[in-house]
Amino acid sequence: MLRRFGFGSNWIRWMRACVFAGSPSVLVNGSPTQEVNIKRGLEQGDPLAPFLFLLVAEGIGLLMHKAVYLHFFKPICVNNSNVSISHLQYADDTIFIGEDCVENLWCMKAILRCVEENCGHTKKLLVGWSARGEENCLGEMVGEDLVAQLETFISGAPIRLVDDSWSCTIGDDGQYAVKEGYSFLSENFLPELEVSANLSRVLKNQWYSVVPSKVIVFSWQLIRQRLPARDNLSRRGVPGLMKNSSCVWCPEERETEMHLFGSCRVALEVWAEIYKWIGIQSVHSSDLCSSFESFGFPFNICKKRRKGLCLIWHTVIWSLWKARNACIFDGKELSIHHLVETNKHVSLKWLIARGIPFV
Ligand SMILES: [Zn+2]
């Protein structure tokens, strides 16, 4: 169709790439999720969409002209003159206008089918309406009777000027805030936690990271040793893991948090590659808190670089956990190269979405 309209081959290739090779991702709290390959169509709100749509609509118009010319479709003649109308188009609506005969219906069906086959799915609403009899005309269908009926219906509904609303009793102003909810719960229900100064600093700094909230919650679980790693599960007596709590990649080691994200051969290789990538000296960390702090916090660096490094730390632990799950639950083969590349890709995507320069 585009070729028939006279568009150049380069332009057609670009459009093909836009329509068939697009891969949008959704921003969740400012961080993009995994990309979805849409294969066919543009994402919603794409500025190109109305223009491409016009071309498709133009195609329907041309098909109708051809059908009228070949006498497949019988249009309506205005006042028995030579002026005939077969269709009207406005934005994304098309109205077919013709004589009420079965041939016209078959023709419309064939045209819609043809457009559907060529341009993907189309939404069709075929409504037949004859304007010959007085009793069927549109003026009477939406007449004064209907308006009067609507007014009677609406006047019975209770209308108030004040919106219904919830009021929170925790805070002073009646508005709920997560911070107030957290303080209330921790003061009234949580036991006092004995944490070292080091750990308390890490737990506080973790929340300033700009990764998606689920990743921060995950890293909090990790630092607090609350992850459902095999060693933790076996200590809690989860059936099936009492005898086998070894690391999925090194059978001789127990799968503790420190092993999985620190001393495991896979983790060591991934960390080494990431250190090389961001150009900082590899530091051996004795525990996960030090590992987190080695990523920016003890250095005298600017805020943005610190945020960037913190984001990369989160991405590494998140991707290690996902790779571990893929091996255990989906039986996927591990490729360290692929894991490192995914890590870099996700980190860059999150950095760009947050407007943080690469470290
Ligand atoms: Zn291991």
Boltz pocket constraint, residues with backbone or C-beta under 6 A from the ligand:
constraints:
  - pocket:
      binder: B
      contacts: [[A, 247], [A, 248], [A, 249], [A, 250], [A, 253], [A, 259], [A, 260], [A, 263], [A, 264], [A, 265], [A, 266]]
      max_distance: 6.0
